[in-house]
């Protein structure tokens, strides 16, 4: 038998057989190496940490593995701040920070990397790395720390800029670069180390343009009213320890002063008037939006048309949004209208003057399909033109809340409304006996009217507005509007009562939706100790917020650095309230202000769910671990199965 030509095939078949047998003899689970979870280790620095009289141009940090540098340039904070950004590069396992300017004399510099140093493979972070050196013969060692949060909702401000100024003039934050800077972490915490002795002002900014200066009205700010004077004290323990050289080794701890600062971020309400937009939304409707209120100062005149009575203004609550209705049809028919707007503006000295703007307001009819045009003309020939009427919009659904009200809105301004043509009666009343209700115009919404009634639980009502009960400014009447209403049962609702104590100013308590937006469900004002009750709340989860309404104007107000006052304080109930139907919750609440402004709202139901999920996950992981250990290489059960192959 000649094997000369078949020898390669024999070798391949033999190798395949070895592989098959080998695989049968190793039936255990494949085991890979453990995942790398160890962060990079700093093994050397040039210069040494804390060196004095540093005259170099760069800092080199060497690690035990290669780094990924994507986040370093964004995260690194050098304090005192530099005029020019340093060059950041790597050479093998060494990170190099190369300065592009002369450093200050006799200054202590800190390089705060936070968690931006990560290894190249698994991105394990080296947490809170900070490197320090001095260009003088002293290493400053004082510290300022604290937390920055949003003044309105107490959420932490991450990546906020904190500034320390030795220039104590009020304008320094606008014009002078700070002496020291720091950035907050995701929890809003910050720490400035290696500060020189002195007196400082402290600020926090949302530094949008990166100039380290406060741009009033465009950037958020937080400040502390008093001076910051850093100091440090060593507090020894009571029992000193004798050592062998007959000296005293004293143990204890170092305490930095002042205590942590709690800065509250807000956007200062600076008067800066300008027109945001001007649009002609229809032939007879123009909308003007302003940055500030134009109440008692806004006017419009026509430049290319004459009419004595051609306009009607509608203002929103803030009077910074104005709808102009063109009431003269001869004016509204013109496609182009030149208008001169006038409103109050402030000059550089803060004095009011009349600003005048001229603009062309155009309107173009929307395009209509030719087929629709033809059908419209054919219909006009066949049928008489119907009398135009407008439709009401309403908030009505099939169910009325016990404390609810009917709201109706007209599409255009109303000239006349005969409220006697509104009928509310019991659906079961065949005689349709009218019920007495309250009728009023809502001030916060355009052309909206409110019909209020003391509803009876589970009762059914019929609501009717007769045709032509209302006429708008163009002489168009309203269509008939009718709706059947069923009132919800009383035991569907729950209530919450708060017994407040230590009330020292006007306050607002708000029931909020349990979401990130914290939409306001209900709000009540109070100014003395005692109970405050929210009735007819739907069964769901709520957050509760209190506003310390110092000026008693019924709303939260931001602060002012310009006038040196802080934003109004807020606080939250530390738990989510899950309200059930036909249930009343009662809480005692001491409203003495918490000056740490902590917001830690616990959802008990969610915490229980998380704990159960964590326990279930741990159980499954343990079962998987036990299962895998049964099939390790060399296991006796694995050996018995090998014999069968």
C-alpha positions as CSV (number, residue, x, y, z in Angstrom):
1,X,0.0,0.0,0.0
2,X,1.5,3.3,-1.1
3,X,1.2,6.1,1.6
4,X,3.4,8.6,-0.1
5,X,0.7,10.8,-1.5
6,X,-1.6,10.3,1.5
7,X,0.8,11.1,4.3
8,X,-0.4,14.8,4.8
9,X,-4.0,13.5,5.1
10,X,-3.0,11.0,7.7
11,X,-1.2,13.6,9.8
12,X,-4.2,15.9,9.7
13,X,-6.6,13.1,10.7
14,X,-4.3,12.2,13.6
15,X,-4.2,15.7,14.9
16,X,-8.0,16.0,14.6
17,X,-8.3,12.8,16.7
18,X,-6.0,14.2,19.4
19,X,-8.1,17.3,19.6
20,X,-11.4,15.4,19.8
21,X,-10.0,13.1,22.6
22,X,-8.5,16.0,24.4
23,X,-11.9,17.9,24.3
24,X,-13.7,14.8,25.7
25,X,-11.2,14.6,28.5
26,X,-11.9,18.2,29.6
27,X,-15.5,18.5,30.1
28,X,-15.3,21.1,32.9
29,X,-16.3,24.8,32.4
30,X,-13.6,26.9,30.7
31,X,-12.1,29.2,33.4
32,X,-10.7,32.6,32.4
33,X,-8.6,34.9,34.5
34,X,-10.1,37.3,37.0
35,X,-11.1,40.8,35.8
36,X,-8.7,43.5,36.6
37,X,-10.2,45.7,39.3
38,X,-7.0,47.3,40.6
39,X,-6.5,51.0,39.8
40,X,-3.1,52.4,38.6
41,X,-0.5,52.7,41.3
42,X,1.7,55.8,41.6
43,X,5.3,54.6,41.7
44,X,7.2,57.8,41.4
45,X,7.0,61.6,40.9
46,X,9.3,64.3,39.5
47,X,9.6,66.5,41.5
48,X,8.9,64.9,44.9
49,X,5.5,65.5,46.5
50,X,5.5,68.7,48.5
51,X,8.8,70.0,47.2
52,X,9.8,73.6,48.1
53,X,11.3,76.2,45.8
54,X,10.1,74.4,42.7
55,X,11.6,76.1,39.6
56,X,10.7,73.5,37.0
57,X,8.4,73.6,33.9
58,X,6.6,70.3,34.3
59,X,5.4,67.7,36.7
60,X,5.8,64.0,35.9
61,X,3.8,61.2,37.6
62,X,4.9,57.6,36.8
63,X,2.5,54.6,37.3
64,X,2.8,50.9,37.2
65,X,0.7,50.6,34.1
66,X,-0.4,52.5,31.0
67,X,-3.1,55.2,31.4
68,X,-6.1,56.5,29.5
69,X,-6.0,60.3,29.5
70,X,-9.3,61.2,27.9
71,X,-10.8,62.8,31.0
72,X,-7.7,64.3,32.6
73,X,-7.7,67.6,30.6
74,X,-11.4,68.2,31.5
75,X,-11.2,67.2,35.1
76,X,-7.8,68.4,36.3
77,X,-8.0,71.6,38.4
78,X,-4.8,73.5,39.1
79,X,-5.0,76.0,42.0
80,X,-4.0,78.8,42.0
81,X,-5.4,78.9,38.4
82,X,-3.2,79.3,35.4
83,X,-3.7,81.9,32.6
84,X,-2.9,79.2,29.9
85,X,-4.0,75.6,29.9
86,X,-1.1,73.2,30.5
87,X,0.0,70.6,28.0
88,X,-1.0,67.1,29.1
89,X,0.7,64.1,27.5
90,X,2.0,60.6,28.3
91,X,5.3,58.9,27.7
92,X,5.2,55.2,28.3
93,X,3.7,54.9,31.8
94,X,4.5,58.5,32.8
95,X,1.9,61.3,32.8
96,X,3.4,64.7,32.1
97,X,1.8,68.1,33.0
98,X,3.8,70.8,31.2
99,X,3.2,74.4,32.2
100,X,2.9,77.0,29.5
101,X,3.6,80.1,31.7
102,X,5.7,81.2,34.6
103,X,4.4,80.1,38.0
104,X,3.8,82.6,40.8
105,X,6.5,83.2,43.3
106,X,6.1,81.9,46.8
107,X,2.9,80.1,46.0
108,X,1.7,76.6,46.9
109,X,0.2,74.8,43.9
110,X,-2.1,71.8,44.0
111,X,-3.0,69.6,41.0
112,X,-6.4,67.9,41.7
113,X,-7.0,65.0,39.4
114,X,-10.1,63.7,41.2
115,X,-10.9,60.3,39.6
116,X,-9.6,61.1,36.1
117,X,-6.5,58.8,36.4
118,X,-7.7,55.4,34.9
119,X,-5.8,52.4,33.6
120,X,-5.9,51.8,29.8
121,X,-7.7,48.4,29.9
122,X,-10.5,48.4,32.4
123,X,-10.6,52.1,33.2
124,X,-10.2,51.5,37.0
125,X,-10.0,55.0,38.6
126,X,-7.3,56.1,41.0
127,X,-9.6,58.1,43.3
128,X,-8.9,61.6,44.5
129,X,-5.2,61.9,43.4
130,X,-3.8,65.3,44.4
131,X,-0.2,66.5,43.9
132,X,1.3,69.5,45.7
133,X,4.4,71.6,45.4
134,X,5.5,75.1,46.4
135,X,7.5,77.8,44.4
136,X,8.6,79.3,47.8
137,X,10.1,78.0,51.0
138,X,6.8,77.4,52.7
139,X,4.1,74.7,51.8
140,X,0.8,76.3,52.7
141,X,-1.5,73.8,54.4
142,X,-4.8,75.4,55.2
143,X,-8.1,74.0,53.9
144,X,-11.6,75.2,52.9
145,X,-14.3,72.6,52.2
146,X,-18.1,72.4,51.7
147,X,-20.9,71.6,49.4
148,X,-22.8,73.4,46.6
149,X,-26.5,72.7,45.9
150,X,-29.3,74.2,43.9
151,X,-31.1,76.7,46.1
152,X,-34.5,75.9,44.7
153,X,-34.6,72.1,44.9
154,X,-31.4,71.3,47.0
155,X,-30.0,69.0,44.3
156,X,-26.2,68.8,44.3
157,X,-24.3,70.8,41.7
158,X,-21.7,68.6,40.0
159,X,-18.7,70.2,38.3
160,X,-19.5,73.6,39.7
161,X,-16.6,76.0,40.1
162,X,-15.7,77.3,43.6
163,X,-13.6,80.4,43.9
164,X,-11.6,81.9,46.8
165,X,-10.7,85.6,46.5
166,X,-8.2,87.5,48.7
167,X,-9.3,90.7,47.0
168,X,-12.2,91.6,49.2
169,X,-13.8,94.3,47.0
170,X,-17.4,93.6,46.0
171,X,-16.5,93.8,42.3
172,X,-13.6,91.3,42.5
173,X,-15.7,88.4,41.4
174,X,-16.6,90.3,38.2
175,X,-13.1,91.6,37.3
176,X,-10.3,89.7,39.1
177,X,-9.2,86.1,38.7
178,X,-9.5,84.1,41.9
179,X,-6.5,83.1,44.1
180,X,-7.8,79.5,44.5
181,X,-10.3,77.3,42.7
182,X,-11.9,73.9,43.0
183,X,-14.5,71.8,41.3
184,X,-17.4,70.0,42.9
185,X,-17.9,66.3,42.5
186,X,-21.2,64.6,41.6
187,X,-22.4,65.1,45.2
188,X,-21.6,68.8,45.1
189,X,-18.7,68.4,47.5
190,X,-15.5,70.4,47.2
191,X,-12.2,70.8,49.0
192,X,-9.5,73.4,48.6
193,X,-6.2,72.4,50.1
194,X,-2.8,74.2,50.5
195,X,-4.3,77.6,51.1
196,X,-2.2,80.5,52.5
197,X,-3.3,82.3,55.7
198,X,-5.5,85.3,55.0
199,X,-9.0,86.6,54.6
200,X,-11.1,85.6,51.6
201,X,-14.5,85.8,50.0
202,X,-15.9,82.5,48.7
203,X,-18.2,82.0,45.7
204,X,-19.5,79.2,43.5
205,X,-20.2,79.8,39.8
206,X,-21.7,78.0,36.8
207,X,-18.7,79.3,34.8
208,X,-20.3,78.8,31.3
209,X,-17.5,80.7,29.3
210,X,-14.6,79.5,31.5
211,X,-13.2,82.9,32.3
212,X,-13.3,82.4,36.1
213,X,-15.4,85.6,36.4
214,X,-19.1,86.1,37.3
215,X,-21.2,87.1,34.4
216,X,-24.2,88.7,36.1
217,X,-27.6,87.5,35.0
218,X,-26.2,84.9,32.6
219,X,-24.5,82.5,35.1
220,X,-25.6,81.1,38.4
221,X,-23.9,82.1,41.6
222,X,-23.6,81.2,45.3
223,X,-21.9,83.2,48.0
224,X,-21.3,83.5,51.7
225,X,-22.0,86.8,53.4
226,X,-19.1,86.6,55.9
227,X,-15.4,86.5,55.5
228,X,-13.6,83.2,55.2
229,X,-10.5,83.0,57.5
230,X,-8.9,79.6,57.3
231,X,-7.1,78.1,60.3
232,X,-6.0,74.8,61.7
233,X,-5.7,73.3,65.2
234,X,-4.2,70.1,66.5
235,X,-6.3,68.4,69.2
236,X,-4.1,66.0,71.2
237,X,-5.5,62.9,72.9
238,X,-5.3,62.8,76.7
239,X,-2.7,60.0,76.9
240,X,0.7,60.8,75.5
241,X,3.0,57.9,74.6
242,X,6.6,57.7,75.8
243,X,9.1,56.5,73.3
244,X,12.6,55.1,73.8
245,X,14.5,58.4,73.3
246,X,12.7,60.0,76.3
247,X,10.5,62.3,74.2
248,X,6.8,62.6,74.0
249,X,4.9,61.2,71.0
250,X,1.5,62.9,71.1
251,X,-1.4,61.4,69.2
252,X,-4.5,63.3,68.2
253,X,-6.2,64.8,65.2
254,X,-6.0,68.0,63.1
255,X,-9.2,70.2,62.7
256,X,-9.5,72.6,59.9
257,X,-11.5,75.8,60.3
258,X,-14.0,77.2,59.4
259,X,-16.5,74.3,59.3
260,X,-17.8,73.2,55.9
261,X,-19.7,75.8,53.9
262,X,-23.1,75.2,52.3
263,X,-23.4,77.3,49.2
264,X,-26.8,77.6,47.4
265,X,-26.7,78.2,43.7
266,X,-29.2,80.6,42.1
267,X,-29.7,82.7,39.0
268,X,-29.8,86.3,40.0
269,X,-32.8,88.2,38.7
270,X,-31.1,91.1,36.9
271,X,-33.3,93.5,34.9
272,X,-32.3,93.1,31.3
273,X,-35.0,94.1,28.9
274,X,-35.0,92.9,25.3
275,X,-37.6,91.5,22.9
276,X,-37.1,87.7,22.4
277,X,-39.5,87.3,19.4
278,X,-42.3,89.0,17.4
279,X,-44.6,86.9,15.2
280,X,-47.7,87.4,13.2
281,X,-49.5,84.1,13.9
282,X,-52.6,85.0,11.9
283,X,-54.2,87.8,10.0
284,X,-55.6,89.2,13.2
285,X,-53.1,88.0,15.8
286,X,-49.5,89.0,16.7
287,X,-47.4,87.6,19.6
288,X,-44.6,89.6,21.3
289,X,-42.3,87.9,23.8
290,X,-40.0,90.0,26.1
291,X,-37.4,89.1,28.6
292,X,-38.9,91.3,31.3
293,X,-42.3,92.7,32.1
294,X,-43.6,95.6,29.9
295,X,-46.7,96.2,32.0
296,X,-47.9,99.9,31.7
297,X,-45.3,100.7,29.1
298,X,-46.0,98.7,26.0
299,X,-47.7,100.2,22.9
300,X,-47.9,99.6,19.2
301,X,-48.6,102.1,16.4
302,X,-49.2,101.5,12.7
303,X,-46.9,103.3,10.2
304,X,-48.5,102.3,6.9
305,X,-52.2,102.3,7.8
306,X,-54.6,104.6,9.6
307,X,-57.1,103.4,12.2
308,X,-58.3,104.8,15.5
309,X,-59.5,101.6,17.1
310,X,-57.6,98.7,15.6
311,X,-56.0,96.8,18.4
312,X,-56.6,94.9,21.7
313,X,-53.8,93.7,24.0
314,X,-53.8,90.5,26.1
315,X,-51.1,90.2,28.8
316,X,-50.0,87.1,30.6
317,X,-49.5,87.1,34.4
318,X,-45.8,88.3,34.2
319,X,-46.7,90.8,31.5
320,X,-43.7,89.6,29.4
321,X,-45.9,88.0,26.8
322,X,-48.4,90.1,24.9
323,X,-51.0,89.0,22.3
324,X,-52.0,91.8,19.9
325,X,-55.4,91.3,18.4
326,X,-56.1,93.3,15.2
327,X,-59.8,94.3,15.6
328,X,-60.1,96.3,12.4
329,X,-60.7,94.0,9.4
330,X,-59.4,96.6,7.0
331,X,-56.0,96.5,8.8
332,X,-55.9,92.7,9.2
333,X,-56.5,92.2,5.5
334,X,-53.1,93.7,4.7
335,X,-50.4,91.1,4.2
336,X,-47.6,93.5,5.4
337,X,-47.9,95.9,8.4
338,X,-45.2,98.3,9.5
339,X,-45.4,98.6,13.3
340,X,-43.6,100.8,15.8
341,X,-43.2,99.2,19.2
342,X,-42.5,101.2,22.3
343,X,-41.6,100.0,25.8
344,X,-39.5,101.0,28.8
345,X,-35.8,100.1,28.8
346,X,-33.0,100.9,31.3
347,X,-29.9,102.9,30.4
348,X,-26.4,102.3,31.8
349,X,-27.3,104.5,34.9
350,X,-30.4,102.4,35.6
351,X,-32.8,105.1,34.5
352,X,-35.9,104.2,32.4
353,X,-36.3,105.5,28.9
354,X,-38.7,104.6,26.1
355,X,-37.2,102.2,23.6
356,X,-38.7,102.2,20.1
357,X,-38.4,99.4,17.6
358,X,-39.8,99.4,14.0
359,X,-40.6,96.1,12.4
360,X,-42.4,94.6,9.4
361,X,-45.1,92.1,10.4
362,X,-46.0,89.8,7.4
363,X,-48.7,87.2,7.1
364,X,-48.8,84.6,4.3
365,X,-52.0,82.5,3.8
366,X,-51.3,78.8,4.2
367,X,-51.3,76.9,0.9
368,X,-54.5,75.0,0.1
369,X,-54.6,72.0,-2.2
370,X,-56.2,72.8,-5.6
371,X,-58.6,69.8,-5.2
372,X,-59.8,71.1,-1.8
373,X,-60.3,74.6,-3.4
374,X,-62.5,73.1,-6.2
375,X,-64.5,71.0,-3.7
376,X,-64.9,74.2,-1.6
377,X,-66.2,76.2,-4.5
378,X,-68.6,73.4,-5.5
379,X,-69.9,73.2,-2.0
380,X,-70.4,77.0,-1.8
381,X,-72.5,76.9,-5.0
382,X,-74.6,74.0,-3.6
383,X,-75.1,75.1,0.0
384,X,-75.7,78.4,1.7
385,X,-72.7,79.7,3.8
386,X,-73.2,78.7,7.4
387,X,-73.2,81.3,10.2
388,X,-69.7,81.3,11.7
389,X,-69.5,80.3,15.4
390,X,-66.6,79.3,17.6
391,X,-66.1,76.2,19.8
392,X,-65.3,76.2,23.5
393,X,-62.3,74.3,24.8
394,X,-62.7,72.8,28.3
395,X,-60.9,70.7,30.9
396,X,-63.9,68.4,31.3
397,X,-63.7,64.7,31.3
398,X,-66.3,62.1,32.3
399,X,-65.1,62.3,35.9
400,X,-65.1,65.4,38.1
401,X,-62.8,65.6,41.1
402,X,-64.6,66.6,44.3
403,X,-62.5,69.7,44.7
404,X,-62.4,70.4,40.9
405,X,-63.9,73.2,38.8
406,X,-65.0,73.5,35.2
407,X,-62.8,75.6,33.0
408,X,-63.8,76.8,29.5
409,X,-61.6,78.8,27.1
410,X,-62.5,80.8,24.0
411,X,-60.1,81.0,21.0
412,X,-60.4,84.8,20.7
413,X,-61.1,87.7,23.1
414,X,-64.7,88.0,24.4
415,X,-66.8,91.1,24.0
416,X,-69.9,89.8,25.8
417,X,-70.8,86.8,27.9
418,X,-74.3,86.2,29.3
419,X,-73.5,83.8,32.2
420,X,-77.3,83.3,32.8
421,X,-77.2,81.1,29.6
422,X,-75.0,78.6,31.5
423,X,-77.0,75.7,33.0
424,X,-75.8,73.2,35.6
425,X,-78.4,70.7,36.9
426,X,-78.6,67.2,38.3
427,X,-78.8,64.6,35.5
428,X,-81.6,62.9,37.4
429,X,-83.7,66.1,37.5
430,X,-86.2,65.9,34.6
431,X,-87.2,69.5,35.4
432,X,-83.6,70.6,34.9
433,X,-83.7,72.9,38.0
434,X,-80.7,75.2,37.7
435,X,-78.1,74.9,40.4
436,X,-76.3,77.9,41.9
437,X,-72.6,78.0,40.9
438,X,-69.8,80.5,41.0
439,X,-68.7,82.1,37.7
440,X,-65.5,84.1,37.4
441,X,-62.8,84.9,34.9
442,X,-59.4,83.3,35.5
443,X,-56.6,85.8,35.6
444,X,-53.6,83.5,34.9
445,X,-54.9,82.2,31.5
446,X,-56.1,84.0,28.4
447,X,-59.9,84.0,27.8
448,X,-60.6,81.3,30.4
449,X,-63.6,81.2,32.7
450,X,-64.1,79.1,35.9
451,X,-67.4,77.5,37.0
452,X,-67.2,76.3,40.6
453,X,-69.7,74.2,42.5
454,X,-69.8,72.3,45.8
455,X,-70.1,68.8,44.2
456,X,-71.8,65.9,45.8
457,X,-69.8,62.7,45.7
458,X,-70.9,60.1,43.1
459,X,-73.6,62.4,41.8
460,X,-74.2,63.0,38.1
461,X,-74.6,66.4,36.6
462,X,-75.4,67.9,33.2
463,X,-73.5,71.1,32.1
464,X,-74.8,73.3,29.2
465,X,-73.7,76.6,27.6
466,X,-76.5,77.8,25.2
467,X,-75.7,78.7,21.7
468,X,-74.8,82.4,21.3
469,X,-74.3,82.8,25.0
470,X,-71.0,84.5,24.2
471,X,-69.9,86.9,21.5
472,X,-66.2,87.6,20.7
473,X,-64.7,91.0,19.5
474,X,-65.3,90.0,15.9
475,X,-69.0,89.5,16.4
476,X,-68.8,85.7,16.2
477,X,-71.0,83.8,18.7
478,X,-70.3,80.6,20.5
479,X,-71.7,77.2,19.7
480,X,-73.7,75.2,22.1
481,X,-71.5,73.2,24.5
482,X,-72.8,70.3,26.7
483,X,-71.2,67.7,28.9
484,X,-72.3,65.0,31.3
485,X,-70.3,64.9,34.6
486,X,-70.0,62.2,37.2
487,X,-68.3,63.2,40.5
488,X,-65.8,60.8,42.0
489,X,-66.6,59.0,45.2
490,X,-65.3,60.6,48.4
491,X,-63.6,57.5,49.8
492,X,-61.3,57.4,46.7
493,X,-59.3,60.3,48.2
494,X,-56.9,60.6,51.1
495,X,-55.7,63.5,53.2
496,X,-52.5,64.7,54.7
497,X,-52.2,66.8,57.9
498,X,-49.0,68.5,59.0
499,X,-48.7,69.8,62.6
500,X,-46.0,72.5,62.2
501,X,-44.0,73.9,65.1
502,X,-41.3,76.6,65.5
503,X,-42.9,78.7,62.7
504,X,-41.2,82.1,62.7
505,X,-42.1,83.6,59.3
506,X,-44.6,83.2,56.4
507,X,-44.2,79.7,54.9
508,X,-45.5,77.7,52.0
509,X,-46.0,74.0,52.1
510,X,-46.3,72.2,48.7
511,X,-47.5,68.8,47.7
512,X,-45.4,67.7,44.7
513,X,-45.5,64.9,42.2
514,X,-43.0,62.1,43.0
515,X,-40.9,62.8,39.9
516,X,-37.7,64.7,38.9
517,X,-39.7,67.8,37.9
518,X,-41.5,67.9,41.2
519,X,-44.6,69.4,39.6
520,X,-46.8,71.3,42.2
521,X,-50.1,69.5,42.9
522,X,-51.3,71.8,45.8
523,X,-49.9,74.7,47.8
524,X,-51.0,76.2,51.1
525,X,-49.6,79.2,53.1
526,X,-49.2,79.4,56.9
527,X,-47.5,81.7,59.3
528,X,-48.0,80.1,62.8
529,X,-47.7,76.9,64.6
530,X,-50.6,74.4,64.1
531,X,-52.2,72.0,61.7
532,X,-52.3,72.4,57.9
533,X,-54.4,69.9,56.0
534,X,-54.5,68.9,52.3
535,X,-57.8,67.2,51.5
536,X,-59.1,65.3,48.5
537,X,-55.6,64.1,47.3
538,X,-55.6,61.2,44.8
539,X,-54.0,58.0,46.1
540,X,-50.4,58.1,44.9
541,X,-46.9,59.0,46.0
542,X,-46.0,62.6,46.9
543,X,-43.0,64.6,47.9
544,X,-43.5,67.5,50.4
545,X,-41.6,70.8,50.2
546,X,-41.5,73.8,52.4
547,X,-40.5,77.3,51.3
548,X,-39.5,79.9,53.9
549,X,-41.4,82.7,52.3
550,X,-39.6,85.6,54.1
551,X,-41.2,88.4,52.1
552,X,-44.6,86.7,52.2
553,X,-45.3,87.1,48.5
554,X,-46.5,83.5,48.0
555,X,-43.6,82.2,45.9
556,X,-39.9,81.3,46.1
557,X,-37.5,84.1,45.4
558,X,-33.8,83.8,44.4
559,X,-31.1,85.8,46.1
560,X,-29.0,88.8,44.9
561,X,-25.3,89.3,45.2
562,X,-25.8,92.8,43.9
563,X,-28.1,93.6,47.0
564,X,-26.4,91.1,49.3
565,X,-29.2,88.8,50.3
566,X,-29.5,85.0,50.0
567,X,-32.2,83.0,48.2
568,X,-35.2,82.0,50.3
569,X,-34.6,78.7,52.1
570,X,-36.4,75.5,51.3
571,X,-36.5,72.1,52.9
572,X,-38.1,68.7,52.1
573,X,-39.8,66.0,54.1
574,X,-37.3,63.2,54.4
575,X,-39.6,60.5,53.0
576,X,-42.0,60.0,50.1
577,X,-45.6,59.8,51.3
578,X,-47.6,57.0,49.7
579,X,-51.2,58.0,50.2
580,X,-54.0,55.4,50.1
581,X,-57.7,55.8,49.4
582,X,-59.9,56.7,52.3
583,X,-56.8,57.3,54.5
584,X,-55.5,60.2,56.5
585,X,-51.8,60.7,57.2
586,X,-50.6,62.9,60.1
587,X,-47.1,64.2,60.6
588,X,-45.4,66.4,63.2
589,X,-42.9,68.8,61.6
590,X,-40.4,71.1,63.4
591,X,-39.6,73.7,60.7
592,X,-36.5,75.1,62.4
593,X,-34.2,75.7,59.4
594,X,-31.6,73.0,58.6
595,X,-28.6,75.1,57.6
596,X,-26.9,72.1,56.0
597,X,-29.7,72.1,53.4
598,X,-29.8,68.3,53.2
599,X,-32.1,66.6,50.7
600,X,-32.4,62.9,51.4
601,X,-35.9,61.7,50.5
602,X,-36.4,58.1,51.3
603,X,-39.0,56.0,49.4
604,X,-39.7,53.1,51.8
605,X,-41.5,51.0,49.2
606,X,-38.6,51.5,46.6
607,X,-36.0,50.7,49.3
608,X,-37.8,47.4,50.1
609,X,-37.9,46.6,46.4
610,X,-34.2,47.3,46.0
611,X,-33.3,45.2,49.0
612,X,-35.4,42.2,47.7
613,X,-33.7,42.6,44.2
614,X,-30.3,42.7,45.8
615,X,-31.0,39.6,47.9
616,X,-32.3,37.7,44.8
617,X,-29.2,38.7,42.8
618,X,-27.0,37.5,45.6
619,X,-28.9,34.2,45.8
620,X,-28.5,33.6,42.1
621,X,-24.8,34.5,42.1
622,X,-24.3,32.0,45.0
623,X,-26.1,29.3,43.1
624,X,-24.1,29.9,40.0
625,X,-20.9,29.8,42.0
626,X,-21.8,26.5,43.6
627,X,-22.8,25.1,40.2
628,X,-19.5,26.2,38.6
629,X,-17.5,24.7,41.5
630,X,-19.0,21.3,40.8
631,X,-17.5,21.2,37.3
632,X,-14.0,22.4,38.0
633,X,-11.2,20.6,36.1
634,X,-10.0,17.5,37.9
635,X,-13.4,17.0,39.6
636,X,-14.3,13.3,40.2
637,X,-17.7,13.6,38.5
638,X,-15.9,15.0,35.5
639,X,-13.5,12.1,35.5
640,X,-16.3,9.5,35.4
641,X,-17.8,11.1,32.4
642,X,-14.4,11.0,30.6
643,X,-14.4,7.2,30.9
644,X,-17.6,7.1,28.8
645,X,-15.9,8.8,25.8
